[in-house]
Amino acid sequence: QCLCHCYDCRKIGGSTYSVNLIIADSAFTLLTHSTLKYVSKLADSGKKVEQYFCGNCGTTLYSLCVGMPGVHVIKAGTLDDINGLDDSKPVAELFVPHRVCWVPAILDSKQAVAME
């Protein structure tokens, strides 16, 4: 699990950062594809990212990043079992130079300048 402070994640989530789970492609199952849509763009890193969202409500569900092959970057708040987040403290924070000044760093988590 990681927090991302990049401008894209902040805009998509409507908040000061995004809480993400990094899941191997083989462990990811999408239950319905009926309304799934996506947009492809260049992320803050300069690499292509595809952001998948619900075509009905517009909620961003997950992203696929060229710089991170083999994984899905899932928006943690979209999971049905939100209690599972209590067991997985973020191990990293990404794009920390973009973190707003009043959000403290998470103790013992890797502080990364970009997506590494």
C-alpha positions in Angstrom: 0.0 0.0 0.0 1.3 3.5 -0.8 0.2 7.1 -0.6 0.7 9.2 -3.8 1.0 12.9 -3.6 1.3 13.5 -7.4 -0.9 16.1 -8.9 -2.8 13.5 -11.0 -3.8 11.4 -8.0 -4.7 14.5 -6.0 -7.1 15.7 -8.8 -8.6 12.2 -9.5 -9.3 11.7 -5.8 -10.3 15.2 -5.0 -8.0 15.1 -2.0 -4.5 15.9 -0.8 -3.2 12.4 -1.7 -4.4 9.1 -2.9 -4.3 5.8 -1.0 -3.3 3.0 -3.4 -2.9 -0.8 -3.3 -0.4 -2.3 -5.7 -1.8 -5.7 -6.8 -0.2 -8.2 -9.2 -2.2 -8.7 -12.4 -2.7 -12.3 -11.6 -4.4 -11.4 -8.3 -6.7 -8.8 -9.8 -10.3 -9.7 -10.7 -12.8 -7.1 -12.0 -16.3 -8.3 -11.2 -18.1 -6.4 -14.0 -16.9 -4.7 -17.1 -20.2 -3.4 -18.3 -19.6 0.3 -17.6 -15.8 0.4 -17.4 -14.2 3.3 -19.2 -10.7 4.6 -19.3 -8.6 7.6 -20.3 -4.9 7.4 -21.4 -2.6 10.2 -20.6 0.9 11.1 -19.6 1.4 11.1 -15.8 3.5 13.5 -13.7 6.3 11.0 -14.2 6.2 11.6 -18.0 5.1 8.0 -18.5 1.8 6.7 -20.0 -0.9 5.8 -17.5 -4.4 4.4 -18.2 -7.0 5.4 -15.6 -10.0 3.1 -15.5 -13.3 4.4 -14.0 -17.0 3.6 -13.7 -18.9 4.9 -16.6 -22.0 5.4 -14.5 -20.7 7.4 -11.5 -17.2 8.4 -12.7 -15.3 6.9 -9.7 -11.7 6.0 -10.6 -11.1 2.4 -9.8 -7.6 1.6 -10.8 -4.7 2.5 -13.1 -2.2 0.7 -15.3 1.2 2.4 -15.6 3.8 1.8 -18.2 6.5 2.3 -15.6 5.0 -0.5 -13.4 4.3 -3.5 -15.7 2.5 -6.5 -14.2 0.5 -4.7 -11.6 -2.8 -2.8 -11.1 -2.7 0.3 -9.0 -6.1 0.1 -7.2 -7.7 3.1 -5.4 -8.1 1.7 -1.9 -11.3 3.5 -1.1 -13.1 1.5 -3.9 -12.7 -1.8 -2.2 -15.8 -3.5 -0.7 -13.8 -4.6 2.4 -12.6 -1.3 3.7 -11.6 -2.9 7.1 -8.8 -4.6 5.3 -6.9 -1.3 5.1 -6.4 -1.4 8.8 -4.0 -4.3 8.4 -1.8 -2.7 5.7 -0.1 0.5 6.7 1.4 2.3 3.7 5.0 1.2 3.1 5.8 4.1 0.8 4.8 7.7 -0.1 5.4 8.8 -3.7 6.0 12.3 -5.1 6.7 13.6 -1.6 7.8 17.0 -2.9 4.2 17.6 -3.8 2.9 16.7 -0.4 0.9 19.6 1.2 2.8 21.1 4.1 0.2 20.1 6.8 0.1 16.4 5.9 2.8 14.6 8.0 5.0 11.8 6.6 4.1 8.3 7.6 6.7 7.0 10.1 8.8 4.2 8.8 7.6 4.4 5.2 9.8 5.0 2.2 9.7 8.6 1.1 10.1 8.7 -2.7 10.6 11.8 -4.9 8.8 10.1 -7.8 7.5 6.7 -8.8 10.4 4.4 -8.3 
